[in-house]
């Protein structure tokens, strides 16, 4: 009985296209690439880790015909709402990622402008808590940008 339920569960999840979050099947044309990034170290580490996780290899000598160019990630903080005392009650973070994929072998040159948005509350009684929340939201918005970039890479035509 246990085997039947387990088999049924596996069949149902595989039939509906479910897969682990973060797993992206990338086309063969982008499986070997050179990463040229001007973004922060944390962003570069997370992006490289995600690409490696999805089967991309980076040649030591940068001899790849495919280049992924990343500009610095721009994150802007805006006041979203103000309390009755005139203090910021809620902030919004808007992020922009400009990326370019160049495939010399197949003549592909694609530019992407990827954006993300997050909001968080400002606790005027806990400045440290608000700063910590902002840091967390900045990290999560960068992770969102990486996920969106991976989806775009997945759709590159060979």
N, C-alpha and C positions, 0 to 999 in steps of 0.2 A: 504494500500500500504506500509506504514511504517513497519507494522508487517511482511509483506512478505519479505521485504528486510532484516530486522533484523533476521528473521528465516533462510533465505538463507545464510546470513553471518555466523551465528552460525554453521549451518550444514557444510558449506565449511571448516571453520577453524577446526572443530572437526574431520572431515573426513580425513583431511590431516595430522593429528597427531600433529598439532600445540599446544604448551603449553607455559605458562609463563616461561621466562628465569629464571633458578635457581630452578625450580620445578623438582625434580628427584624422581621417584618412586623407593624406596629402597626395597629390598626383606625383608620378615619378619624376616629372620635370623639375620639381622643387625639392627632391629628396637629398640633393647635394648642393650646398650653397655657401656663400660667404656672407657673413653678417657684418654690415658696416653701420654702426649705431653711434649717435651723439647723445643718446638718452642717458639717464642716471644709471649708476652701477646696479642698483637694485632692479630697475626695470630691465636692464640688459641681462642680468642673471636669470630673472624669471622668464624672459622671452627665450633665451638660449635653452633653459631647462625644458620649457614647453615644446620647443622645436625638437630637441633631442628625444623627448618622451614620445613624440609622434614620428620618429624614424628619420629625422633629418641628420645628415652628417656634415661636419665642417672640416674641409681639408686643411692640413697644417700650413701649406704654402699658399693658400688663398687662390688656387688655380681653377676654382669652379667657374663655370660659364654663367651661373646664376648668382645674382647679388640682391640681397635685401637691404635696402638703405632706410634707416630710421632717423628722423630728425628729433631734436629734444621734445619731450612731452610737455605741453603747456597746460598747467592747471591754474584756473582763475577762481578765486573765492569772491562770491557776491553775497551781500546781505539780502535775504529773501523776505524776512519780516522783522518788524520792530515791535518791542513790547510797549506797554503804556507809559513806561518810564523813559522811553527813548533809547533803550539799549537793544542791540541786535538779539532777536529771539531765535532766529533760524538762518542758517547759511546754506548756500548752494555752491557746489564745486562743479565747474565745467572744464572738461579736459579735451584736448585736441592732440591727435597723433597723426603725423604725416609720414607715410611710408611709401616706398617705391620698390617695385620688383622689376629687375632687369634680367632678361634671359637672352644672352647674346646668340646662343645656338638656334633658338626658335624665333628670334625677332620679337620678343615680347617686352614691352615697356609699359607697366601699369602703375599709376599713382593712386593712392587711397588717402582720403581725409576721413579719419575715424574719430567720432566724438563720443563722449560719455558724460553722464550727469549724476550727481549724488546730492542729497540734502541731509543736514543734521541739525539738531537743536543746540542752542547756546545756553548752557546752564551758568548764569551769572554768579551763582554761589559756589561753583566749582570750576575754576579756571583750568586747573590741571586736568579735570575730567573732560572738559571741552577740547583742550589741546590734544588729549589722547584720542578722543573720538574723531577729530579732524585728521590726525595721522592715520588712523585705521581706515577712514573713508578714502583718503588719498591712495593708500595701498590697494584698496578694493577697486577703485576706479581704474588704476593702472592694470590690475588683473582683468577687469572687464575689457579694456582696450586690447590686451593681448588675446583674449578669447575671440573678440571680433576680428582681429587680424588673422587669426588661425582659420576662421570661417572663410575669410576672403581668399586666403592661400589655397584652401580646399577647392575653391571654385575656379582656380586658374586653369585655362584650357591648355592642353599639351600641344 
